[in-house]
Amino acid sequence: MSAIIIASVEGAVIMCRAEQSIAPLEAVATEIHDQLGHALPDRPTPVTRHGRDRLPIYHPPSLRSRNAHA
């Protein structure tokens, strides 16, 4: 499972750079969260991603400025 997570994040980072957007990384984060929820159903989840509490997402300054003008 860890290899899939790492490959997914690496691919999302490449797509983020190509698209100059953080949307691919956010999509992958949501999918990883969902998959881990299915793989570890008995473990408590401190944060949910669907419409409730969310962790703040770090936006590097270079992407923040690009997304603000998009």
Order of alpha helices (4+ residues) and beta strands (2+ residues): alpha-alpha-alpha
